[in-house]
Amino acid sequence: MKGGLRLLVVDDQARTSELFRRLAPDLALAGPTEAKTFASSWAEAEAALGRGSRLPDAVVLDLRFEIPDEELLPDRRPLGDTAAGKRERRDRRDRQGLYILERLRRRAPDLPIVLTTAHEDIPFEDDARRLRADAFTYTMGEDDATGEGLVRVVRRVLADRDAPLSTGRFFWGRSPAMRELRRRIEAGEWVVDLRDRTAFAAGHVPGTFSFALEDGIATYLGWLIPWGAPLTLLGHSAQQVSAAQRELGFD
């Protein structure tokens, strides 16, 4: 499997790597050593990244890590047994996956990473908001909260990565913004182009819908889009998108 797809699992337990070994035997597990198939800390993840001639094709990353102080980012120092030390230890363990994600992003900005949690289950609001803007980090949805679901997500991520840059006459490119836009369209989300009909007819992103801002989009979208469905707005300027958000009540 030397030339096949390689997956790095970063988790303090072996269960996730065992899951992939059982359900996705075609994916080679890129561990820190020949004998270990998962990395249980940033130090081991760093060692795994350094093995072989290329980076893994994707990473599966847990959020919480029950590991010793000396392995906990950000500084891997002993925290002691004071009340303050215990609080700091709990906080670091709870968000250790986010610290590791930050290090991974420095090492490989466009490496696909799947967090084994959902956005709404991340207890740190600022971190969750920042992750939503990262087109190369994926989180689990309600329908994926099983072992088979995690394997499905990883296979979808790998397919996204290998998707052709062009479909028909349209060139998607590799920028994070366009990758995220393409992911939303292919997932069946509503992506609305706010420009006028002439501009839309002259050229638009495949899979988008034309609802010109001046046509009173709130009424039309209220008829067509189910309440609570994800919605992305595209415009020729930030001001046009802001005007649409105000009309839709998203001030």
ZILINKA-V356864 format. One record per helix or strand of 3 or more residues. SS is the DSSP state (H for helix, E for strand). FROM is the first residue (numbers start at 1). TO is the last residue. If there is no record, write none. Layout:
BEGIN
{{SS	FROM	TO} {SS	FROM	TO}}
END
This chain:
BEGIN
{{E	6	10} {H	15	23} {H	42	50} {E	58	61} {H	69	71} {H	83	107} {E	113	115} {H	119	121} {H	125	132} {E	137	139} {H	142	144} {H	147	162} {H	176	186} {E	190	193} {H	197	202} {H	213	215} {H	217	224} {E	231	234} {H	238	247}}
END
